[in-house]
């Protein structure tokens, strides 16, 4: 059989069989509209409410009424950030603090708000990809409306000091939102303990279906709607409930949390094994702090080669991975995340991200480590940049 | 995203390597943009007797270099001078819009090597190749930094 290793779980995951099983009845049997009053509709509603409970419990929310279903992580981020900004602007607060390496769903909202007149402070994430809480606290002003810092970075996997950030925000009475799309289901989250006011999540990152997400909004925080229309989600997010998707998200998060500890242990072993061995390749580096890191994230750079070529050669060997090179980002610059941790363009072009889930094994790691070094070597053999690097090395010795 | 021809040339690049006693060597692109192409020419009696390339870049950068070498090897200098990026794109069965610049780079890499060849021969390359033959900019803001 041809080899196939899916190592791009930070991009999306497979819907697990157990999740799919629970979703299936909601397509053609329990297809009622969850907002309809008759009992057939109420059965669908029961499925939605169960999922709401499952999600609330997974993130430590006080009440399931604090969970609002959306069309995905990007919508949750848009709603949270634009919502808080616009509601706080009425109180004269026009300043937002975030970081340079947020997902575009956050950064592009901030760009838009900047055009509307908001002032944006983007915190440095340093070479280790971690926000410094003292720098965040120093950036808070009288007119700060919102702090939005991602829970864990999607490319380099660094986990931010969320609890400390929450405490600082609480102390200064600033609303705190976190894009937790990469963190939910992978590491423990407790919104009460970490004093999080709003939290974005996306179902397809933890073996749920695509096209469904949720926003946690702490009770007492009122933000304007992003999607206006019917009275779904207690009048705060219009649109007929994506019943099957929501049920799938609930089932997926429950499984993810129940199996988290064991999985995190296993995946971090795979992660560390790959990083330790890949670093034996000369002129390679790991991106982001190694300790404060998602269990399944490997992010590396290999000097002298370009990421897209690397990905396509890995693909030819049956390995699905991703890169932050310009060619793969669809622009002329490499990923803003890699630049934000201070990597020069030419190093960032040679990046590789491998992200693992339940379905990966140590054998996958062994296989990847057997094909990766020869690919890097082959590309370097072709590369005039590599020749130059080696020549400079020689001159310096 | 890529045609079969691009993938074929990327997977099995033709004429990859260096020529130690090349008659002309040209290099275009820069590391910051993510692609560098280097072409080595061996020229005898007005014919491109041998050609090799080295490329740092994405699959289309490697494929365009590979096919460009194939398109000029064994051909006359005049034909090499006339090699256009359009011909390279056509030979590859097309390139995605944001990869067209790779074909431009391939054309320029050949021209840069020819420029070096004429220069060594004591012939002014400008009238033959055009004054701007070596401008390797492709809509980025990294060049000239």
Interface residues (C-beta under 8 A of the other chain):
Chain A: X304 X305 X306 X307 X308 X309 X312 X316 X325 X326 X327 X330 X332 X334 X344 X345 X346 X349 X381 X382 X383 X384 X385 X386 X387
Chain B: X7 X10 X11 X13 X16 X27 X31 X32 X33 X34 X35 X36 X37 X38 X54 X55 X56 X57 X58 X59 X61 X62 X98 X139 X140 X142
